[in-house]
Amino acid sequence: MHVTRLFTGDDGESHFEDIDVPLEELGDIGRISELHPATGLVFREVDGDYDFDFHNAPRRQYVINLDAPVDIETGDGTRRRIEAGGILLAEDTTGHGHRSIAVDGKPRRCLFVTLD
């Protein structure tokens, strides 16, 4: 399963990395990963005009978009769109951070799965 990782590099800037979570075939019940420990779950809604200037992730967390995409921008201007159903692993808890921007005026609901 594809996950976009957002992390702070040695330069103090946020960067993207593509990671694939391995899944094991379990026959009739599908494919499943190993257990990844988590500490909590946060529900979130933002309006379609959402534009959160550069900030750090408050903790290591997965962000799972439920119904709309979000654009994430790093300090060097690189942007990635995390689509509805997409998963972001936000680990840039230090440094310059990233910017989060609504797409096409769509409000968005997402889940934060905290890892702290």
Secondary structure, 3 states (H helix, E strand, C coil): CEEEEEEECCCCCEEEEEEECCCEECHHHCEECCCCCCCEEEEEEECCCCEEEEECCCCCEEEEECCCCEEEECCCCCEEEECCCCEEEEECCCCCCEEEEECCCCCEEEEEEECC
